[in-house]
Amino acid sequence: MAVPKKKTSKAKSAMRRNHDALAIMASGNCKKCGEKKRPHHVCAACGAYDEKQVMAK
């Protein structure tokens, strides 16, 4: 079984885990009601997509 010869330093571990942070989710405002919504998703508040009513709310 392989065993590391030296201890991995805190800096080296941090460099390896550097990309594990959560990314900020993109968001915009609904053009119909002004609520925050994700791009290319139906608005949860009014049910509109691309200024057209697609869901009854």
Distance bins in CASP14 RR format, pairs under 12 A and 6 or more apart:
PFRMAT RR
TARGET T0000
AUTHOR 0000-0000-0000
RMODE 2
METHOD distances of the structure
MODEL  1
4 12 0 0 0 0 0 1 0 0 0 0 0
6 12 0 0 0 0 0 1 0 0 0 0 0
7 13 0 0 0 0 1 0 0 0 0 0 0
8 14 0 0 0 0 0 1 0 0 0 0 0
8 15 0 0 0 0 0 1 0 0 0 0 0
8 16 0 0 0 0 1 0 0 0 0 0 0
8 17 0 0 0 0 0 1 0 0 0 0 0
9 15 0 0 0 0 1 0 0 0 0 0 0
9 16 0 0 0 0 0 1 0 0 0 0 0
10 16 0 0 0 0 0 1 0 0 0 0 0
10 17 0 0 0 0 0 1 0 0 0 0 0
11 17 0 0 0 0 0 1 0 0 0 0 0
11 18 0 0 0 0 0 1 0 0 0 0 0
12 18 0 0 0 0 0 1 0 0 0 0 0
13 20 0 0 0 0 0 1 0 0 0 0 0
14 20 0 0 0 0 0 1 0 0 0 0 0
14 21 0 0 0 0 0 1 0 0 0 0 0
25 36 0 0 0 0 0 1 0 0 0 0 0
25 37 0 0 0 0 0 1 0 0 0 0 0
25 38 1 0 0 1 0 0 0 0 0 0 0
25 39 0 0 0 0 1 0 0 0 0 0 0
25 41 0 0 0 0 0 1 0 0 0 0 0
26 36 0 0 0 0 0 1 0 0 0 0 0
26 37 0 0 0 0 0 1 0 0 0 0 0
26 38 1 0 0 1 0 0 0 0 0 0 0
26 39 1 0 1 0 0 0 0 0 0 0 0
26 40 0 0 0 0 1 0 0 0 0 0 0
26 41 0 0 0 0 0 1 0 0 0 0 0
27 34 0 0 0 0 0 1 0 0 0 0 0
27 35 0 0 0 0 0 1 0 0 0 0 0
27 36 1 0 1 0 0 0 0 0 0 0 0
27 37 1 0 0 1 0 0 0 0 0 0 0
27 38 1 0 1 0 0 0 0 0 0 0 0
27 39 1 0 0 1 0 0 0 0 0 0 0
27 40 0 0 0 0 0 1 0 0 0 0 0
27 41 0 0 0 0 1 0 0 0 0 0 0
27 43 0 0 0 0 0 1 0 0 0 0 0
27 44 0 0 0 0 0 1 0 0 0 0 0
28 34 0 0 0 0 1 0 0 0 0 0 0
28 35 0 0 0 0 1 0 0 0 0 0 0
28 36 1 0 0 1 0 0 0 0 0 0 0
28 37 1 0 0 1 0 0 0 0 0 0 0
28 38 1 0 0 1 0 0 0 0 0 0 0
28 39 1 0 0 1 0 0 0 0 0 0 0
28 40 0 0 0 0 0 1 0 0 0 0 0
28 41 0 0 0 0 1 0 0 0 0 0 0
28 43 0 0 0 0 0 1 0 0 0 0 0
29 35 1 0 0 1 0 0 0 0 0 0 0
29 36 1 0 0 1 0 0 0 0 0 0 0
29 37 1 0 0 1 0 0 0 0 0 0 0
29 38 0 0 0 0 0 1 0 0 0 0 0
29 39 0 0 0 0 0 1 0 0 0 0 0
29 43 0 0 0 0 1 0 0 0 0 0 0
29 45 0 0 0 0 0 1 0 0 0 0 0
29 46 0 0 0 0 0 1 0 0 0 0 0
29 48 0 0 0 0 0 1 0 0 0 0 0
30 36 1 0 0 1 0 0 0 0 0 0 0
30 37 1 0 1 0 0 0 0 0 0 0 0
30 38 0 0 0 0 0 1 0 0 0 0 0
30 39 0 0 0 0 0 1 0 0 0 0 0
30 41 0 0 0 0 1 0 0 0 0 0 0
30 42 0 0 0 0 1 0 0 0 0 0 0
30 43 1 0 1 0 0 0 0 0 0 0 0
30 44 0 0 0 0 1 0 0 0 0 0 0
30 45 1 0 0 1 0 0 0 0 0 0 0
30 46 1 0 0 1 0 0 0 0 0 0 0
30 47 0 0 0 0 1 0 0 0 0 0 0
30 48 1 0 0 1 0 0 0 0 0 0 0
30 49 0 0 0 0 1 0 0 0 0 0 0
30 50 0 0 0 0 0 1 0 0 0 0 0
30 51 0 0 0 0 1 0 0 0 0 0 0
30 52 0 0 0 0 0 1 0 0 0 0 0
30 53 0 0 0 0 0 1 0 0 0 0 0
30 57 0 0 0 0 0 1 0 0 0 0 0
31 37 0 0 0 0 1 0 0 0 0 0 0
31 39 0 0 0 0 0 1 0 0 0 0 0
31 43 0 0 0 0 1 0 0 0 0 0 0
31 46 0 0 0 0 0 1 0 0 0 0 0
31 47 0 0 0 0 0 1 0 0 0 0 0
31 48 1 0 0 1 0 0 0 0 0 0 0
31 49 0 0 0 0 0 1 0 0 0 0 0
31 50 0 0 0 0 1 0 0 0 0 0 0
31 51 1 0 1 0 0 0 0 0 0 0 0
31 52 0 0 0 0 0 1 0 0 0 0 0
32 42 0 0 0 0 0 1 0 0 0 0 0
32 43 1 0 0 1 0 0 0 0 0 0 0
32 45 0 0 0 0 1 0 0 0 0 0 0
32 46 1 0 1 0 0 0 0 0 0 0 0
32 47 0 0 0 0 1 0 0 0 0 0 0
32 48 1 0 1 0 0 0 0 0 0 0 0
32 49 0 0 0 0 1 0 0 0 0 0 0
32 50 0 0 0 0 1 0 0 0 0 0 0
32 51 1 0 1 0 0 0 0 0 0 0 0
32 52 0 0 0 0 1 0 0 0 0 0 0
32 53 0 0 0 0 1 0 0 0 0 0 0
32 54 0 0 0 0 0 1 0 0 0 0 0
32 55 0 0 0 0 0 1 0 0 0 0 0
32 57 0 0 0 0 0 1 0 0 0 0 0
33 42 0 0 0 0 0 1 0 0 0 0 0
33 43 1 0 0 1 0 0 0 0 0 0 0
33 44 0 0 0 0 0 1 0 0 0 0 0
33 45 1 0 1 0 0 0 0 0 0 0 0
33 46 1 0 1 0 0 0 0 0 0 0 0
33 47 0 0 0 0 1 0 0 0 0 0 0
33 48 1 0 0 1 0 0 0 0 0 0 0
33 51 0 0 0 0 0 1 0 0 0 0 0
33 53 0 0 0 0 0 1 0 0 0 0 0
33 57 0 0 0 0 1 0 0 0 0 0 0
34 43 0 0 0 0 1 0 0 0 0 0 0
34 44 0 0 0 0 0 1 0 0 0 0 0
34 45 1 0 0 1 0 0 0 0 0 0 0
34 46 0 0 0 0 1 0 0 0 0 0 0
34 48 0 0 0 0 1 0 0 0 0 0 0
34 51 0 0 0 0 0 1 0 0 0 0 0
35 41 0 0 0 0 0 1 0 0 0 0 0
35 42 0 0 0 0 0 1 0 0 0 0 0
35 43 1 0 0 1 0 0 0 0 0 0 0
35 44 1 0 0 1 0 0 0 0 0 0 0
35 45 1 0 1 0 0 0 0 0 0 0 0
35 46 1 0 0 1 0 0 0 0 0 0 0
35 47 0 0 0 0 1 0 0 0 0 0 0
35 48 0 0 0 0 1 0 0 0 0 0 0
35 57 0 0 0 0 0 1 0 0 0 0 0
36 43 0 0 0 0 1 0 0 0 0 0 0
36 44 0 0 0 0 1 0 0 0 0 0 0
36 45 0 0 0 0 1 0 0 0 0 0 0
37 43 1 0 1 0 0 0 0 0 0 0 0
37 44 1 0 0 1 0 0 0 0 0 0 0
37 45 1 0 0 1 0 0 0 0 0 0 0
37 46 0 0 0 0 1 0 0 0 0 0 0
37 47 0 0 0 0 1 0 0 0 0 0 0
37 48 0 0 0 0 1 0 0 0 0 0 0
37 49 0 0 0 0 1 0 0 0 0 0 0
37 50 0 0 0 0 0 1 0 0 0 0 0
38 44 0 0 0 0 1 0 0 0 0 0 0
38 49 0 0 0 0 0 1 0 0 0 0 0
39 49 0 0 0 0 0 1 0 0 0 0 0
39 50 0 0 0 0 0 1 0 0 0 0 0
40 49 0 0 0 0 1 0 0 0 0 0 0
40 50 0 0 0 0 1 0 0 0 0 0 0
41 47 0 0 0 0 0 1 0 0 0 0 0
41 48 0 0 0 0 0 1 0 0 0 0 0
41 49 1 0 0 1 0 0 0 0 0 0 0
41 50 0 0 0 0 0 1 0 0 0 0 0
41 54 0 0 0 0 0 1 0 0 0 0 0
41 55 0 0 0 0 0 1 0 0 0 0 0
42 48 1 0 0 1 0 0 0 0 0 0 0
42 49 1 0 1 0 0 0 0 0 0 0 0
42 50 0 0 0 0 1 0 0 0 0 0 0
42 51 0 0 0 0 0 1 0 0 0 0 0
42 52 0 0 0 0 0 1 0 0 0 0 0
42 53 0 0 0 0 1 0 0 0 0 0 0
42 54 1 0 1 0 0 0 0 0 0 0 0
42 55 1 0 1 0 0 0 0 0 0 0 0
42 56 0 0 0 0 0 1 0 0 0 0 0
42 57 0 0 0 0 1 0 0 0 0 0 0
43 49 1 0 0 1 0 0 0 0 0 0 0
43 50 0 0 0 0 0 1 0 0 0 0 0
43 51 0 0 0 0 0 1 0 0 0 0 0
43 52 0 0 0 0 0 1 0 0 0 0 0
43 53 0 0 0 0 1 0 0 0 0 0 0
43 54 0 0 0 0 1 0 0 0 0 0 0
43 55 0 0 0 0 1 0 0 0 0 0 0
43 57 0 0 0 0 1 0 0 0 0 0 0
44 55 0 0 0 0 1 0 0 0 0 0 0
44 57 0 0 0 0 1 0 0 0 0 0 0
45 55 0 0 0 0 0 1 0 0 0 0 0
45 57 1 0 0 1 0 0 0 0 0 0 0
46 52 0 0 0 0 0 1 0 0 0 0 0
46 53 1 0 0 1 0 0 0 0 0 0 0
46 54 0 0 0 0 0 1 0 0 0 0 0
46 55 0 0 0 0 1 0 0 0 0 0 0
46 56 0 0 0 0 0 1 0 0 0 0 0
46 57 1 0 1 0 0 0 0 0 0 0 0
47 53 1 0 0 1 0 0 0 0 0 0 0
47 54 1 0 0 1 0 0 0 0 0 0 0
47 55 1 0 1 0 0 0 0 0 0 0 0
47 56 1 0 0 1 0 0 0 0 0 0 0
47 57 1 0 1 0 0 0 0 0 0 0 0
48 54 1 0 0 1 0 0 0 0 0 0 0
48 55 0 0 0 0 1 0 0 0 0 0 0
48 56 0 0 0 0 0 1 0 0 0 0 0
48 57 0 0 0 0 1 0 0 0 0 0 0
49 55 0 0 0 0 1 0 0 0 0 0 0
49 57 0 0 0 0 0 1 0 0 0 0 0
END
